[in-house]
Amino acid sequence: MKENKEIIAYALEKQIPRKPIGKRYVDYEDLNILMGKCPACKWEVAHYQRYCSNCGQRLNWDTTKTNTLDNKLYWE
């Protein structure tokens, strides 16, 4: 029974969105693609992936922040 609870807890933790680490733009032919690494397994992921294809971690690609002084958005 303990094993089932551990599996369920592990699966639920994967559903909490985490921000990719080491985000950078990569030139691919004529495109600039935002790439990063999965925070759970360090697998390379692209900005259009909502889940890591290696471990299933849900990803949060929100790259905008608001400047509190003038309420403008800027890229992280």
PyRosetta script that sets phi, psi and omega in degrees:
from pyrosetta import init, pose_from_sequence

init()
pose = pose_from_sequence("MKENKEIIAYALEKQIPRKPIGKRYVDYEDLNILMGKCPACKWEVAHYQRYCSNCGQRLNWDTTKTNTLDNKLYWE")
pose.set_psi(1, -39.1)
pose.set_omega(1, 179.4)
pose.set_phi(2, -61.5)
pose.set_psi(2, -36.4)
pose.set_omega(2, -179.4)
pose.set_phi(3, -62.8)
pose.set_psi(3, -40.6)
pose.set_omega(3, 178.7)
pose.set_phi(4, -64.2)
pose.set_psi(4, -41.0)
pose.set_omega(4, 179.6)
pose.set_phi(5, -64.3)
pose.set_psi(5, -38.7)
pose.set_omega(5, 178.9)
pose.set_phi(6, -66.0)
pose.set_psi(6, -39.6)
pose.set_omega(6, 178.9)
pose.set_phi(7, -66.1)
pose.set_psi(7, -42.5)
pose.set_omega(7, 179.1)
pose.set_phi(8, -64.5)
pose.set_psi(8, -43.8)
pose.set_omega(8, 179.5)
pose.set_phi(9, -62.6)
pose.set_psi(9, -41.4)
pose.set_omega(9, 178.9)
pose.set_phi(10, -62.2)
pose.set_psi(10, -44.4)
pose.set_omega(10, -179.6)
pose.set_phi(11, -65.7)
pose.set_psi(11, -39.2)
pose.set_omega(11, 179.2)
pose.set_phi(12, -68.1)
pose.set_psi(12, -36.4)
pose.set_omega(12, 177.4)
pose.set_phi(13, -63.6)
pose.set_psi(13, -33.6)
pose.set_omega(13, 179.2)
pose.set_phi(14, -67.9)
pose.set_psi(14, -21.6)
pose.set_omega(14, -178.7)
pose.set_phi(15, -83.6)
pose.set_psi(15, -11.7)
pose.set_omega(15, 176.5)
pose.set_phi(16, -78.0)
pose.set_psi(16, 117.4)
pose.set_omega(16, -176.9)
pose.set_phi(17, -63.9)
pose.set_psi(17, 133.8)
pose.set_omega(17, 176.9)
pose.set_phi(18, -125.6)
pose.set_psi(18, 146.9)
pose.set_omega(18, -179.1)
pose.set_phi(19, -77.7)
pose.set_psi(19, 136.0)
pose.set_omega(19, 174.9)
pose.set_phi(20, -62.2)
pose.set_psi(20, 152.3)
pose.set_omega(20, -179.6)
pose.set_phi(21, -104.8)
pose.set_psi(21, 155.7)
pose.set_omega(21, 176.6)
pose.set_phi(22, 62.8)
pose.set_psi(22, 42.0)
pose.set_omega(22, -178.5)
pose.set_phi(23, -66.3)
pose.set_psi(23, 138.2)
pose.set_omega(23, 179.3)
pose.set_phi(24, -158.6)
pose.set_psi(24, 158.6)
pose.set_omega(24, 176.2)
pose.set_phi(25, -94.0)
pose.set_psi(25, 136.4)
pose.set_omega(25, -179.4)
pose.set_phi(26, -120.8)
pose.set_psi(26, 131.7)
pose.set_omega(26, 176.8)
pose.set_phi(27, -78.6)
pose.set_psi(27, 124.4)
pose.set_omega(27, 176.4)
pose.set_phi(28, -130.7)
pose.set_psi(28, 104.5)
pose.set_omega(28, -172.7)
pose.set_phi(29, 54.3)
pose.set_psi(29, -113.0)
pose.set_omega(29, -178.6)
pose.set_phi(30, -101.9)
pose.set_psi(30, 11.5)
pose.set_omega(30, -175.5)
pose.set_phi(31, -114.1)
pose.set_psi(31, 147.1)
pose.set_omega(31, 168.6)
pose.set_phi(32, -104.0)
pose.set_psi(32, 116.9)
pose.set_omega(32, -177.1)
pose.set_phi(33, -111.2)
pose.set_psi(33, 130.2)
pose.set_omega(33, 176.6)
pose.set_phi(34, -77.6)
pose.set_psi(34, 122.2)
pose.set_omega(34, -178.8)
pose.set_phi(35, -121.0)
pose.set_psi(35, 159.6)
pose.set_omega(35, 176.3)
pose.set_phi(36, -161.9)
pose.set_psi(36, -174.5)
pose.set_omega(36, 177.8)
pose.set_phi(37, -119.2)
pose.set_psi(37, 143.4)
pose.set_omega(37, 176.9)
pose.set_phi(38, -63.8)
pose.set_psi(38, 131.6)
pose.set_omega(38, -178.8)
pose.set_phi(39, -69.4)
pose.set_psi(39, -18.2)
pose.set_omega(39, -178.7)
pose.set_phi(40, -87.9)
pose.set_psi(40, -45.1)
pose.set_omega(40, -173.6)
pose.set_phi(41, -122.6)
pose.set_psi(41, -1.4)
pose.set_omega(41, 178.3)
pose.set_phi(42, 67.3)
pose.set_psi(42, 23.5)
pose.set_omega(42, 177.8)
pose.set_phi(43, -79.0)
pose.set_psi(43, 142.6)
pose.set_omega(43, 178.4)
pose.set_phi(44, -70.0)
pose.set_psi(44, 129.7)
pose.set_omega(44, 179.3)
pose.set_phi(45, -132.0)
pose.set_psi(45, 151.3)
pose.set_omega(45, 178.0)
pose.set_phi(46, -102.1)
pose.set_psi(46, 160.0)
pose.set_omega(46, -173.4)
pose.set_phi(47, -61.7)
pose.set_psi(47, -22.4)
pose.set_omega(47, -179.1)
pose.set_phi(48, -84.7)
pose.set_psi(48, -4.9)
pose.set_omega(48, 177.9)
pose.set_phi(49, -87.7)
pose.set_psi(49, 125.4)
pose.set_omega(49, 178.7)
pose.set_phi(50, -91.5)
pose.set_psi(50, -17.4)
pose.set_omega(50, 177.9)
pose.set_phi(51, -134.3)
pose.set_psi(51, 147.5)
pose.set_omega(51, 175.5)
pose.set_phi(52, -69.4)
pose.set_psi(52, 130.4)
pose.set_omega(52, -179.2)
pose.set_phi(53, -75.2)
pose.set_psi(53, -11.6)
pose.set_omega(53, -180.0)
pose.set_phi(54, -91.7)
pose.set_psi(54, -50.4)
pose.set_omega(54, -173.4)
pose.set_phi(55, -115.7)
pose.set_psi(55, -11.6)
pose.set_omega(55, 178.4)
pose.set_phi(56, 88.1)
pose.set_psi(56, 7.3)
pose.set_omega(56, 179.2)
pose.set_phi(57, -64.1)
pose.set_psi(57, 131.3)
pose.set_omega(57, 176.0)
pose.set_phi(58, -73.6)
pose.set_psi(58, 137.1)
pose.set_omega(58, -174.7)
pose.set_phi(59, -113.1)
pose.set_psi(59, 145.0)
pose.set_omega(59, 176.6)
pose.set_phi(60, -116.2)
pose.set_psi(60, 107.2)
pose.set_omega(60, -176.8)
pose.set_phi(61, -94.7)
pose.set_psi(61, 16.5)
pose.set_omega(61, -179.6)
pose.set_phi(62, -58.0)
pose.set_psi(62, 116.3)
pose.set_omega(62, -175.3)
pose.set_phi(63, -114.4)
pose.set_psi(63, 10.6)
pose.set_omega(63, -179.5)
pose.set_phi(64, -109.7)
pose.set_psi(64, 147.5)
pose.set_omega(64, 174.7)
pose.set_phi(65, -131.5)
pose.set_psi(65, 155.8)
pose.set_omega(65, 178.7)
pose.set_phi(66, -105.6)
pose.set_psi(66, 130.8)
pose.set_omega(66, 174.6)
pose.set_phi(67, -78.2)
pose.set_psi(67, 121.0)
pose.set_omega(67, -174.1)
pose.set_phi(68, -69.7)
pose.set_psi(68, -22.6)
pose.set_omega(68, -178.7)
pose.set_phi(69, -72.7)
pose.set_psi(69, -50.5)
pose.set_omega(69, -177.6)
pose.set_phi(70, -116.1)
pose.set_psi(70, 8.4)
pose.set_omega(70, 175.2)
pose.set_phi(71, 58.7)
pose.set_psi(71, 35.0)
pose.set_omega(71, 177.9)
pose.set_phi(72, -100.7)
pose.set_psi(72, 150.9)
pose.set_omega(72, 177.7)
pose.set_phi(73, -90.8)
pose.set_psi(73, 145.6)
pose.set_omega(73, 174.0)
pose.set_phi(74, -145.2)
pose.set_psi(74, 160.9)
pose.set_omega(74, -177.4)
pose.set_phi(75, -83.0)
pose.set_psi(75, 143.7)
pose.set_omega(75, 179.5)
pose.set_phi(76, -75.9)
pose.dump_pdb("model.pdb")
